[in-house]
Amino acid sequence: MPVHPLACADLINDHLVTSYENLPADRYLGDGHVYRYRTYGQTVLAPGELRWSLEVPFFQSKRFNSHAGGIHRTFAPPTAPVREFSQALALRSQERGIVPPGRFILGCHQIRVVASEDHTGLPTPEGFHQDGFAWVLIACVARRNADGAVTTVRRLSDASAPVYEGALGVGDALLLEDPMVEHYVSPLTPQRPGRAHRDVVVVTLASFAEEGHSV
């Protein structure tokens, strides 16, 4: 199967959860309404190596993201709790024997999507897509008053039947073999009147030969 559920509740702590409270807005949404807040950084995942690049621009090819591809985007860097969580999650995927040993570029995307009675939140405004990496990890850190945000994953070779469909709960993570699948997350709406949010960390693993990366 190209989709691997992982548990990560034990890696979530108060420092990680509260780090979402002051995220800067994503300035690249393009529709005039801010519903996504995020940070980004990258490092090398390899034995004995840890070199975080905290002010690196993020570029994604239009091949993988028609919504915001083709431009260099800059985001604030993730804080230490987010970096530590992303590393621990990636190492867990290797310890479980899913991701092979090797030297990867690890991309850490901390994302909050918000919704209200007046505005829907769009976790994936580009629709079904690939991210352009060898592996993609999506981990849910928090959900508050949130309805929707259902993740659907389907094979590129057969889009008629999803291989995974469900709303990630707090402490749930999915590891995707990205070259084999495409994924989509449905809109986020409030369960009750008021504001809703969904907090995730997306970890991407790319070999040093890969190009055209995207989230």
Sequence and secondary structure as in RCSB ss.txt:
>XXXX:A:sequence
MPVHPLACADLINDHLVTSYENLPADRYLGDGHVYRYRTYGQTVLAPGELRWSLEVPFFQSKRFNSHAGGIHRTF
APPTAPVREFSQALALRSQERGIVPPGRFILGCHQIRVVASEDHTGLPTPEGFHQDGFAWVLIACVARRNADGAV
TTVRRLSDASAPVYEGALGVGDALLLEDPMVEHYVSPLTPQRPGRAHRDVVVVTLASFAEEGHSV
>XXXX:A:secstr
  EEEEE GGG  HHHHHGGGG  B TT SSS   EEEEEEEEEEBTTB   BSS  EE  TTT TTT SSEE  
    HHHHHHHHHHHHHHHHTTSS SS EEEEEEEEEEEE SS  B S TT SB  SSSEEEEEEEEEESEEE E
EEEEETTBTTS SEEEE  TTEEEEE GGGEEEEE  EEESSSS EEEEEEEEEEE TT  S   
